[in-house]
């Protein structure tokens, strides 16, 4: 049941003003474009409007994190919102400064997924959240803390969102260093203010519908966006105003595999024929996020080439070359289709940026020794124009022709050896890139590592090798992974929160 009243809102605005005027510590407001962050920012904006110009001295930073894989509709909404805020703040003489934050290009979703071959995110390997969302925000906040000593982070978190959220907020409320300000558990000198902490979903929507958006964006359109993202296309609210409520709708990355299905995007497509152009995005996400087929798409070695296992089987590592190339091609095809046949406002949509493609190219060629250099070929095949990479300095010694000859020879001479081709092209590439005396330092170690990681006939051979190695360690009293010998009906513990680029377990093959 909604509890919001005009008196409550006015009281909150007065609280905001008093807190703003209490010190010189700058504010940072997290803005996602969703209902909670919009209501929070709107409350603060309306409160600061009532201050005299001479009292509006303290900067209020508005930060929006674009993961570069946000739902295109929501990303466009947020970006346009930021531009409206920038214009309105200048016109109204208010201290709001919008910022669009993005992950470093060498750490985006596609660079990790298509470039390095990271398995798609899941509960035990949730590598995306930190890289795409947390790190960009922490980088910005740390810069401001270094500049000012402290910052106050204003968030739209509410206890009604979940039991866990309520428990966490209550815990840190007990640790408040000042009235209404809770400490951030991960960042020193960051204080958190949550003005909507006691609001319900209904409260949020009533506030947004009754108070005009002060930077000139439409809260009604926001409501429509949420309404379209619900399965029944309705947002019932049991209050006297009969305002629609869409509290269960969730927007996020269109590539997200942390949920079984993207119900928000599914509902948008089902409820609005004009959003049918997003269907290929949904289908692509379901394709690469297929858990049943995922293991067979990945190498039986970890990212660093070493073996690791449990419950009688090896943990699989990065995606194989054929799948990385296949998915890149498909992603570019979808992008091209949307640009050509989608809505006019998305005619320049980039599902993957040129910067990301350049980094992926370098990972494939230099880190993975795939000197065939297929990325520019894939790009030109799909986009219809040459790939632009002016700073590229690659070897011209070996190209596709040499690659094909080597593959055919390996297949003919060693038809049962699964990794012979990889071993040979890696050895050749290492030697080729160290063809001068200045670059030959450490080459023997590189060649040895390559052979150690590729001498197995196939996965069965590697599994037996790994088992024999652990058996010897066990017999000799050395350190070994006991879980490998726990033969239970379990698919194994392939994933952990640790990076797939970590060093191998102590005592195991590198």
C-alpha positions in Angstrom: 0.0 0.0 0.0 1.3 3.4 -0.9 2.2 5.7 2.0 3.5 8.7 0.2 2.0 12.1 0.9 2.7 15.7 -0.1 3.9 16.4 3.5 6.3 13.5 3.4 7.8 14.6 0.0 8.2 18.2 1.3 9.8 16.9 4.5 12.3 14.8 2.4 13.1 17.8 0.3 13.9 19.8 3.3 16.1 17.0 4.6 17.9 17.0 1.3 18.5 20.7 1.4 19.8 20.6 5.0 22.1 17.8 4.2 23.4 19.6 1.1 24.1 22.7 3.0 25.7 21.0 6.0 29.2 20.7 4.5 31.4 21.1 1.3 31.5 17.5 0.5 30.4 16.9 -3.2 27.5 14.6 -4.0 27.4 11.8 -6.6 24.0 10.5 -7.7 23.8 7.1 -9.4 21.4 7.3 -12.3 20.5 4.2 -14.3 17.4 5.6 -16.1 15.1 3.3 -14.1 12.3 4.4 -11.8 14.2 4.4 -8.5 17.2 6.4 -9.7 14.9 8.8 -11.6 12.8 9.4 -8.5 15.9 9.9 -6.4 17.5 12.4 -8.8 14.1 14.2 -9.3 13.7 14.6 -5.5 17.2 16.1 -5.1 16.7 18.3 -8.2 13.5 19.7 -6.9 15.0 20.3 -3.5 18.0 22.1 -4.8 15.9 24.3 -7.1 14.4 26.0 -4.0 17.8 27.1 -2.7 19.1 30.5 -3.5 21.7 30.8 -6.3 24.4 31.6 -3.7 23.7 28.4 -1.8 24.0 26.2 -4.9 27.8 26.1 -4.6 28.4 22.4 -4.1 28.7 20.2 -7.3 26.3 17.3 -7.7 27.7 14.7 -10.1 25.2 12.5 -11.9 26.8 9.3 -13.0 25.3 6.8 -15.5 27.2 3.5 -16.2 26.8 2.3 -19.8 28.2 -1.2 -19.9 28.1 -1.0 -23.8 25.8 -4.0 -23.8 22.7 -2.3 -22.3 19.3 -2.9 -23.8 19.4 -0.5 -26.8 16.1 1.1 -25.9 17.1 1.7 -22.3 20.6 2.9 -23.2 19.1 5.5 -25.6 16.7 6.6 -23.0 19.5 7.1 -20.4 21.8 8.9 -22.9 19.0 11.3 -24.0 18.2 11.9 -20.3 21.8 12.9 -19.5 21.7 15.4 -22.4 18.4 16.9 -21.2 19.9 17.2 -17.7 23.0 19.0 -19.0 20.9 21.5 -20.8 18.4 22.0 -18.0 21.1 22.4 -15.3 22.7 25.2 -17.4 19.4 27.0 -18.1 18.3 26.7 -14.4 21.7 27.6 -12.9 21.9 24.4 -11.0 25.1 22.5 -9.9 24.3 19.2 -11.6 27.0 17.7 -13.8 26.1 14.5 -15.8 28.7 11.9 -16.6 28.5 8.8 -18.8 30.8 6.1 -17.5 31.9 3.1 -19.5 34.2 0.2 -18.8 37.8 0.3 -20.2 37.7 -0.9 -23.8 40.2 -3.7 -22.9 37.8 -5.0 -20.3 34.4 -4.9 -22.0 31.9 -7.8 -22.3 32.9 -8.6 -25.9 36.6 -8.3 -25.4 36.4 -10.8 -22.6 33.8 -13.1 -24.2 34.8 -13.0 -27.9 38.4 -11.9 -27.4 39.7 -13.9 -24.5 36.9 -16.6 -24.7 35.5 -16.2 -21.2 32.6 -18.5 -20.6 29.3 -16.7 -20.5 28.6 -15.3 -17.0 26.8 -17.5 -14.4 26.3 -17.6 -10.7 29.7 -19.1 -9.9 31.6 -17.1 -12.5 30.0 -13.7 -12.5 32.9 -11.9 -14.1 30.8 -9.2 -15.8 29.4 -7.2 -12.9 32.8 -6.0 -11.5 34.3 -5.3 -14.9 31.4 -3.6 -16.6 29.7 -1.8 -13.7 31.6 -1.6 -10.5 35.1 -0.7 -11.8 33.9 2.3 -13.8 32.0 3.7 -10.9 34.8 3.0 -8.4 37.3 4.7 -10.7 35.2 7.9 -10.9 34.5 7.9 -7.1 38.2 7.4 -6.2 39.1 10.3 -8.4 36.6 12.5 -6.6 37.7 11.3 -3.2 41.3 12.0 -4.1 40.3 15.5 -5.2 38.0 16.3 -2.2 38.9 13.9 0.5 35.3 12.6 0.8 32.2 12.2 -1.3 28.5 11.5 -0.5 26.9 8.9 -2.8 23.2 9.4 -3.2 21.4 6.1 -4.3 17.9 5.0 -5.0 18.1 1.8 -3.0 15.0 0.8 -1.1 14.4 -1.7 1.6 11.2 -2.9 -0.2 13.3 -4.2 -3.1 14.2 -7.4 -1.3 14.7 -8.9 2.1 18.4 -9.0 1.5 18.5 -5.4 0.5 16.5 -4.4 3.6 18.9 -6.4 5.8 22.0 -4.9 4.3 20.7 -1.3 4.6 19.6 -1.9 8.2 23.1 -3.2 9.0 24.9 -0.2 7.7 22.4 2.2 9.2 23.7 1.1 12.6 27.2 2.1 11.5 26.2 5.6 10.5 29.0 8.2 11.2 26.6 11.1 10.7 22.8 11.4 10.6 21.4 9.8 7.4 24.8 8.9 6.1 26.0 5.3 6.1 29.5 4.1 5.3 30.3 2.3 2.1 31.6 -1.2 3.0 34.1 -1.2 0.1 35.3 2.3 -0.3 36.8 4.4 2.4 35.7 8.1 2.7 32.5 7.4 0.7 29.2 8.0 2.6 25.9 6.8 1.3 22.6 8.6 1.5 19.4 6.8 0.5 16.5 9.2 0.6 13.9 6.7 -0.7 15.0 3.9 1.7 11.5 3.5 3.2 9.5 3.9 0.0 7.5 1.2 -1.7 7.2 0.6 -5.5 3.9 2.3 -5.4 5.4 5.3 -3.6 7.9 5.7 -6.4 5.4 5.7 -9.2 3.0 8.0 -7.5 5.8 10.5 -6.9 6.9 10.3 -10.6 3.4 10.7 -11.9 2.4 13.6 -9.5 5.6 15.6 -9.8 6.7 16.9 -13.2 10.2 15.9 -14.3 12.4 19.0 -13.6 14.9 18.4 -16.4 12.2 18.1 -19.1 12.0 14.4 -19.7 8.7 12.5 -19.6 8.0 10.3 -16.6 4.9 9.1 -18.5 7.2 7.7 -21.2 9.3 6.0 -18.5 6.1 4.4 -17.2 5.3 3.3 -20.7 8.7 1.8 -21.0 8.2 -0.2 -17.8 4.7 -1.2 -18.8 6.0 -2.6 -22.0 8.5 -4.7 -20.2 5.9 -6.6 -18.2 4.5 -9.9 -19.4 0.9 -8.9 -19.2 1.4 -5.3 -20.4 -0.2 -4.1 -17.2 1.0 -2.5 -14.0 -1.8 -2.8 -11.5 -1.6 -0.6 -8.3 -4.1 -0.9 -5.5 -4.4 2.8 -4.5 -7.0 5.4 -4.8 -5.2 7.1 -7.7 -5.4 4.0 -9.7 -1.9 4.7 -11.1 -0.2 1.8 -12.9 2.8 0.2 -11.0 5.5 -1.8 -12.7 7.7 -2.6 -9.7 8.8 -6.0 -10.9 10.2 -4.9 -14.2 14.0 -5.1 -14.6 16.2 -3.6 -17.3 19.8 -4.4 -17.8 22.3 -5.8 -20.3 20.8 -7.5 -23.3 23.5 -10.2 -23.2 22.8 -11.1 -19.5 22.9 -14.8 -18.9 22.4 -14.6 -15.1 18.7 -15.2 -15.6 17.1 -18.1 -17.6 15.4 -15.6 -19.9 15.3 -11.9 -20.5 11.6 -11.4 -19.6 11.8 -7.6 -19.9 13.0 -7.7 -23.6 10.6 -10.6 -24.3 7.7 -8.6 -23.0 8.8 -5.4 -25.0 8.8 -7.4 -28.2 5.5 -9.1 -27.4 3.7 -5.9 -26.4 5.0 -3.6 -29.2 5.3 -4.6 -32.8 7.7 -1.6 -33.3 10.2 -3.3 -31.0 10.3 -6.6 -33.0 13.6 -5.5 -34.4 15.2 -6.5 -31.1 14.2 -10.2 -31.6 17.6 -11.1 -33.1 19.3 -9.8 -29.9 17.1 -12.0 -27.8 17.8 -15.0 -30.0 21.5 -14.4 -30.1 21.6 -14.2 -26.3 19.8 -17.5 -26.0 22.1 -19.1 -28.6 25.4 -18.4 -26.8 23.9 -18.7 -23.4 22.8 -22.3 -24.0 24.1 -24.2 -20.9 23.5 -27.7 -22.5 26.0 -27.0 -25.3 28.4 -24.7 -23.5 30.9 -27.3 -22.3 31.5 -28.7 -25.8 32.3 -25.3 -27.1 35.2 -24.7 -24.8 38.7 -26.0 -24.6 39.5 -28.7 -22.0 42.3 -26.5 -20.8 42.0 -23.4 -18.7 42.8 -19.9 -20.0 46.6 -20.3 -19.3 46.8 -23.7 -21.0 47.0 -25.7 -17.7 44.7 -28.6 -16.6 42.4 -28.4 -13.7 39.5 -30.7 -12.7 37.2 -32.2 -10.1 34.9 -35.2 -9.8 36.8 -37.2 -12.4 36.7 -34.7 -15.2 38.6 -31.6 -16.5 37.3 -28.1 -16.1 36.8 -26.5 -19.5 38.2 -23.1 -20.2 37.9 -20.5 -23.0 35.7 -20.8 -26.1 37.3 -22.5 -29.1 38.3 -20.4 -32.1 35.5 -21.5 -34.3 32.8 -20.4 -31.9 34.5 -17.0 -31.2 34.6 -16.3 -34.9 31.1 -17.6 -35.5 29.6 -15.4 -32.8 31.5 -12.3 -33.9 30.2 -12.8 -37.4 26.6 -13.2 -36.1 26.9 -10.1 -33.8 28.0 -8.0 -36.8 25.2 -9.4 -38.9 22.7 -8.4 -36.3 24.2 -5.0 -36.0 24.1 -4.5 -39.8 20.5 -5.7 -40.0 19.4 -3.2 -37.3 21.3 -0.4 -38.9 19.6 -1.1 -42.3 16.1 -2.2 -41.4 15.6 -1.1 -37.8 14.1 2.2 -36.5 15.7 5.4 -37.8 17.0 6.3 -34.4 19.1 3.1 -34.2 20.5 3.4 -37.7 24.0 4.0 -36.2 23.7 1.6 -33.3 27.0 -0.1 -32.5 26.5 -3.5 -30.7 30.3 -3.7 -30.7 32.7 -0.8 -31.1 35.6 -0.5 -33.5 37.9 0.0 -30.4 36.7 -3.4 -29.0 37.2 -5.1 -32.4 40.8 -3.8 -32.6 41.6 -5.2 -29.1 40.0 -8.5 -30.0 42.1 -8.7 -33.1 45.3 -8.3 -31.1 44.2 -10.9 -28.5 43.5 -13.4 -31.3 46.7 -12.8 -33.2 49.2 -12.0 -30.5 48.0 -13.8 -27.4 46.3 -16.8 -29.0 48.8 -17.0 -31.9 46.0 -17.2 -34.5 48.0 -15.6 -37.2 45.3 -16.3 -39.8 44.0 -12.9 -38.7 40.4 -13.6 -39.5 38.8 -10.6 -37.8 39.3 -8.0 -40.6 38.0 -10.7 -43.1 34.8 -11.3 -41.0 34.3 -7.6 -40.7 34.6 -6.8 -44.4 32.4 -9.8 -45.3 29.6 -8.5 -43.1 29.9 -4.8 -43.1 31.0 -4.4 -46.7 34.0 -2.2 -46.1 37.6 -2.7 -45.0 38.3 -2.9 -41.3 39.9 0.4 -40.1 43.0 -0.3 -37.8 45.6 2.4 -38.6 47.9 1.4 -35.7 48.0 -2.3 -36.6 51.5 -3.7 -36.9 51.3 -7.3 -37.7 53.5 -9.9 -39.4 53.1 -10.2 -43.1 55.1 -13.5 -43.2 52.2 -15.9 -42.7 48.6 -15.4 -43.8 45.5 -17.5 -44.6 47.2 -19.5 -47.3 50.0 -20.7 -45.0 47.4 -21.3 -42.3 45.4 -23.5 -44.6 48.4 -25.5 -45.7 49.6 -26.1 -42.2 46.1 -27.2 -41.1 45.9 -29.7 -44.0 49.3 -31.1 -43.4 48.6 -31.6 -39.6 45.3 -33.3 -40.4 46.9 -35.6 -43.0 49.9 -36.6 -40.9 48.3 -36.6 -37.4 44.6 -37.3 -38.0 44.0 -38.5 -34.4 46.0 -35.7 -32.7 43.5 -33.0 -31.7 46.0 -30.3 -30.7 48.8 -30.8 -33.3 47.6 -27.9 -35.4 47.4 -25.6 -32.5 50.8 -26.6 -31.3 52.4 -26.0 -34.7 50.8 -22.6 -35.4 51.7 -21.4 -31.9 55.3 -22.6 -32.2 55.6 -21.0 -35.7 54.1 -17.7 -34.5 56.4 -17.5 -31.4 59.4 -18.1 -33.5 58.4 -15.7 -36.2 57.8 -12.9 -33.7 61.2 -13.5 -32.2 63.1 -13.5 -35.5 65.6 -10.9 -34.4 68.2 -11.1 -31.7 66.5 -8.3 -29.8 63.3 -10.4 -29.3 64.7 -13.8 -28.6 65.0 -13.4 -24.8 62.9 -16.0 -23.2 61.9 -17.7 -26.4 62.9 -21.2 -25.2 60.6 -20.8 -22.2 57.8 -19.7 -24.5 58.3 -22.7 -26.8 58.5 -25.1 -23.8 55.2 -23.7 -22.4 53.5 -24.1 -25.8 54.6 -27.8 -26.0 53.6 -28.5 -22.4 50.1 -27.2 -23.1 49.4 -28.8 -26.4 51.0 -32.3 -26.4 47.8 -34.2 -25.5 46.1 -36.4 -28.1 42.6 -35.3 -26.9 40.6 -34.6 -23.8 40.6 -38.3 -22.7 44.4 -38.3 -22.9 44.7 -35.1 -21.0 42.3 -36.3 -18.3 44.3 -39.5 -17.9 47.6 -37.5 -17.7 46.1 -35.2 -15.1 44.8 -38.2 -13.0 48.1 -40.0 -13.2 49.9 -36.8 -12.1 47.6 -36.4 -9.1 48.0 -40.1 -8.2 51.7 -39.7 -8.1 51.4 -36.7 -5.8 49.1 -38.6 -3.6 51.4 -41.5 -3.3 54.4 -39.3 -2.6 52.5 -37.3 0.1 52.4 -34.1 -2.0 49.7 -31.5 -2.3 46.9 -32.5 -4.7 43.3 -31.8 -5.5 41.3 -34.3 -3.6 38.0 -33.3 -5.3 39.2 -35.0 -8.5 38.9 -38.4 -6.9 35.5 -37.7 -5.5 33.5 -39.5 -8.2 30.0 -38.3 -7.6 27.2 -37.5 -10.0 28.1 -33.9 -10.4 29.1 -31.9 -13.5 32.1 -30.6 -11.5 33.1 -27.2 -10.1 34.2 -25.6 -13.3 33.6 -22.1 -12.2 34.5 -19.9 -9.3 34.5 -16.2 -8.6 38.2 -16.0 -9.4 39.4 -15.0 -12.8 39.9 -17.7 -15.4 43.3 -16.2 -16.0 44.6 -17.1 -12.5 47.6 -19.2 -11.9 47.0 -22.9 -11.7 46.4 -24.5 -8.3 49.6 -25.0 -6.2 51.5 -28.1 -7.3 49.5 -28.6 -10.5 50.7 -28.5 -14.1 51.0 -25.0 -15.5 
